[in-house]
Amino acid sequence: MAFLSDTLSRVKPSPTIAMTNKAADLKAAGQDVIGLSAGEPDFDTPENIRAAGIAAINAGKTRYTGVDGIAELKAAICAKFKRDNKLDYTPAQVSVGTGGKQVLYNALMATLNPGDEVVIPAPYWVSYPDMVLLAGGVPVTVEATLEDDFKITPQALEAAITPKTKWLIFNSPSNPTGAGYAWDELKALTDVLLRHPHVWVMSDDMYEHLSYGDFRFCTPAEVEPALYDRTLTVNGVSKAYAMTGWRIGYAAGPEALIGAMRKIQSQSTSNPCSISQWAAVEALNGPQDFIAPNNEMFVRRRDLVCGMLNEIEGVTCPVPEGAFYVYPSIKGLIGKTSKAGTVIADDEAFATALLEETGVAVVFGAAFGLSPNFRISYATSDAALKEACGRIQDFCAHLA
């Protein structure tokens, strides 16, 4: 009898974490490494939020809480959805988990039966398909190509839906591309979903506040109120509030679904960290004025990276609407050979050679379901980005 579960054979470790760990190992060994693979802001958590966490400790708020969140945080989440998205929820419709990943996983575990299909636009966040597989479902990917600005078309969504489809996982602005759907683009997708009442929508809005220029964020239940009763709207404090390590994600949706997710969480992790919950209350209820200047820095970094990458022959780097990623195509580099003799057979070979020969860590596109590309996180200093992009330019210039 095998000791490890057969379920593990269906999934793989997170490629983004694997690349980050590999870069850390090389750095520890003395190599000059610039890591552009981790998806977290380089800003400190704002002082008022840190102070709220410290105050919670000093006030003794360090005991178990309700399984899926304290009342004060649920109230703050309801107020956020009303304020930012014009969505009305009650606390009974809210679930708080240990990061957005747990919230998504709970929902899939609570709803998927063997053979149920989940439509996932590609490129996708690396964890979506594996979470579906762990929950017993079948991921069905729909390619969102460079030519379509990394956004799926209504026709492609329609073609992917079958009688077995249970969920569409929707992410805008996107990890890994930063692509954001405008209101009319999202309305075209929700019109498709209206024709398929058995399909639920899982909207991962984690990058909502990282939206740039003329792009205005919108979410499916806001764009099409008729989908409210079959939409789970997921968000968190990790990205906009620079709270990745605090591990607080949340979602709102139909009460029966939230109750099922609570049951899963009650038998796995129970409540999220009490201290982090109180910090998240301050994040959502407190001043939001730091977001705009942070976004100005992200825009400057985005434009720096896109500008330098688009100077490389064989590389095409679209300018994204949000998040802090770019997802350049390296179609023009496939088949070439690096200075050290590595054949760039695919984007994984490109990322590996780039790290080993220049010390720049990126994530290869196959990990996100669309090749040949790679992902850069520009959530680091201007100086590091300029140096890294210069190394990428030099690496590509020596491909033959």
N, C-alpha and C positions, 0 to 999 in steps of 0.2 A: 504494500500500500504506500503510495507516494505521500510524503509529509506535506509538501506545499500544495496549495489549492490549484486546481486546473484553471481557475479564473485568471490567475496571474499570467498564464500563457497568452491571454487575449490582449494584454496591455504592455506598454513599455515605459521606462522611466522618462520623466520630463526632459526633453532635449535642451530646453533653455537652462534648466538647473544643471544638467550635465556639462554644458559648455561653460557656464559660470564657474563650476567646480574645477574644470580642467584649466581654465585661465588662472584661478586662484592657486592651483598646484604649481603651475609654471612660475607664477610670481613669487611663491614661497621658495622656489628653487633658485631665485635670483634673476629670472628673466624680466626684462622691461615689458610689462604687459599693460595694455589699455583695454579695459573691459567695457564693451558696448552691448552686452548680452542680457543684462539684468533689467527687468521691467519695473523699476521703482525710481521715484524722484530722488534727486541728490540734496533736496532741501531738508532742513530740520523741521520736525513737527512744530507748528506755531506755539509760542510761549504760553498763551492762554489755555491751550489744550493740554500742554504738559502740566501746567499748574493745576488743572482740574483733576488730572490723574493723581498728582501728589496729594491734593486735598482729599481725594477719596481714600487714599491710604491712611492719611492722618485722622480721618473721621471713622476709621474702622470699617469701611465698606469693602471688606475683603472676604466675605463669606459667600456661600452659594446664593445664586439668584434664581429666578424663574428659568425654566429650561431654555426658552427662546427669547430671553431679554427682559430687562427691567421695565417697569411701566413708564418711567421718565424717558427712556430711550425710544420706546415705541411711540410715545406721544411726539417726540421730536421728529421721528421718521414720518409720521402722518403729516406733521406741519410742513416738512420739507417737500413731500410729494404734492401737497396742496399749493405751496408757494412757487415751486419751480416747474411743476408739470401739470398743474390744474387737475390733479387726480385726488379723489376723496377716498380715504381708507380709514377704518377704525383700528384700534390697537389689536383687536382679535384677528385682523387680516394681515398682521405683520409678524415676520420671523427674523430674529437676529442670530447670526451664526459666527463661528470662528473664521472670518474671512468670507469673501464672496464665493470662493471655491466650495466651501462646505454647504452653503445655501443652495448652489446649483446641484451639487451631488445629492443632497437630501431630497430635492424635488424629483430628480431622476430615479432615485431609489424608491421613492414613495409612489411612483406612477408607472414605471416601465415593467412590462411583462415580456417573457421571451418572445422575440420576433418583432416587437414594436419598433417602428422606425423613427429616427430623429433626423430631420433635415438640418444640415450644417453647411453654411456657405464657406467656401475655401477661397483664400487663405483664412484659417481659423486659429483661435487660441489653442495651443497644443493639447490642453487638457480636455477639451470638449469630447472628442471621439472616444478617448479612453474612459472617461466617466460614463458615457453611454454604454460602452462594452462591459464595464464593471457592474452596471445595473442590469445587465442582461438584454439590452437593446441593440439595435443595428444602426450605426451611423450611416447616413446617406449624404455624401458630399455633393455640393453644387458649386462648380467653379465660377469665381468672380474674377475675370481676367483683367490684365492691365488695360486692354482696349476698352473695357467697361468701367474703368476707374476703380477696379477691385470691388464693384458692387454687383450683386446678382440682379438679373432682370426678372420682371414678372413672368415672362415666358419660361425661364429656367426654373423658377419656383413652382410654377404650375406643373411642369413636366416631372418634377421630383416627388410630388405628392401622390401617394397611393392610399388604398383603404387601410393600410397598416401604419400610416403616419400618425404619430401621437403628438410630436412637438416640432416646432421650428425654433432653433436657437439663433437669436438675432443679436448682433453686437455692433454698436455704432456710438462714437467713433471706434474703429476696429483696432484690436491687437491681432495681427502684426502690422497692418498697413496704414493705420491712422485715417482710413477712409470714413467719411461720415455721410449718412443719407439725409438729403434735404427733405422737407415736408412732402413735396409732390412725389419724390422718389419712393418714400416710405408709404405714402397713400396708395401708390400703384401696387405695392406688395400686400398691403392690408386688404385691398379690393380682391386680390386672389384668395386670401384667407377667408374672407366672408363667404366665398363659394364652397368652402370645405369646413363645415362646422365641427368636424371631429378633430381638427388640428388645433393644438394649443400653442401659445407663443411664450417663449422664455426670453425675455429681453434683458441682456447683460449691458447695463448702462454705466459701468464702472468709470468710463472716461468722459462722462457727461460734461463736467465743468472744464475739461481740457479741450475747448473748441475755439478755433481761431478765425480771425478775419470776419468775412461776411457770413460764415457758416453759423447757423442757428440749430442747436440740438433739439430733437424731438423724439418721443418714444411711442411705440405702437398704440398703447391704450389711450394716449392723448390724441393721436392722429385719427384713430377710429374707435370712438367710444363703444361701438357695438362689440368690440373684442374684449372689453373690460373683464367680463366674467370667465374668460379663458386665457387670460394673460397673467404671467408671473413677472413682475417688474423687479429686477435685481440691481442693487447698487452697493455702495460701501464708502468707507472713509479713507481707504488706502492711498489712492492716487492724488486726488485734488488736495487732500489735507496732509499729505506726506506722512501717513500713518501705517505704512505697510507692515511694520513689526507689531503693531498693536492688535492686529487680526480681528477686525470687525467688518462683517458684511451683513447685508439685510435684504429683505424682499417683502413685497406686498402682493396679495392676490386673493383669490376666493378662500373663504374661511375653511372649507372642507380640505382644501389642499394644504393650507398652512397648518391645520391640525395634524394631517398625515406627516408633514415634515417635522413637526414637533415630536411626534412619536418616534421617528427615526433618530432624532437628535437626543431624545431622552435615554436611548439605549446605546449611544455611542459616546459622545463627549459631554453631554449635559450642557450647562450654561457656558457662554463665552466668558472670558476673564471679566470679573466685576469691575476692576480698575479701568480696563479699556472701555467698558460700556459707559462709565461716567465721563471719561475723556471724550467719547463720541457724542454724548449729549451736548457738551460744550462746542464740539466741532460743528454740529448741525445748527445749534441755537445761537452760537456766538458770532462775532464779526466774520464776514466773508470777504473783507476788503483786500486780503493778501492774495487772493486767487488771480485777480487781474494782473498785478505786477509779476507774479510767477509765470503767468501765461505769456507775458511779453518776453520774458527770458527764453521760454520754450520756442516761441516764434523765431527769435533771433538765432537760436541754435538750429532749428529746423532749416531755416534758409541758408545758414552756413553749410550744413551737411549736404542739402540738396544741390546747392551751387557747386560744391567741390566734386561731388560724385558725378554730376552731369557733365563735368569737364572730361570724364574718362571715356575714351572710345570703347564702345561695346557695352556700356552701362546706361540704363535709362532709369531715372529716379523721379517718380511723380511727387508733387508737393501735396502732402496730406492735409485734411481739414482739421484734424484733432489728434488726441493722444500724444505720445512722445516717441513715435517710431517712424522710420521710413523703411520701404520694402522695395529696393531697387532690383530691376531685372538685370541679369548678367548673360542674357541670351547670346550676345555677341562675343562672349569669352569662352564659351563651351568648346572643348576640343583643343584649346591652346595648352602650352606647357610652361610651368613656372621656372624662374631662374634656378631653383634647386632641383628641377627635373620632375616635378609633380604634374601629371596630366590632369587638367581641369575637366574631368569627365562629367561632373554634375556639380550642383551647388554645395553638396557636402564636402566634396574634394576641394572646392574653392575655399570654404570656411576653414577647413583643417589646415590647408597650406598657408592661408593668410595668418592664422594664429601661430603656426610653427615657424614661419619665415619672417614675420614682421611683428609678432606679439600683439596683434589686434584681434580681439575676440568678438565675433558676431555669431548669429544663429542662422544656419542654412535653411533655405526655403522649404525643402521637403518636409521638415518638421511641422510646417504649417499647412501642408497639403497643396502647395502650388509652387512649381519650379519652372525655370531656374532663377531663383532669387535669393536674397539674404535679408535678414532683419538687423537694423541698427536701432538701439535705444539711444536717443540723444539727450537723455536725462543725466548729463554730466557736464563738467565745465567746458566753456568755450575753448580754453587752451587744450584740453584733452581731445576734444572733437577735432580741432584743427590739426593737431599732431596725428591723430588716428587717420583722418581722411587723407592727409599727406602721405602716410605710409601706404594706404590703399591705392592711391594714385600711382605711387612708385612701383608697388607690386604689380599692378595691372599694366604699367608701361613696359615692364620687362617680360610680360607673357609673349610667347612666340609660337 
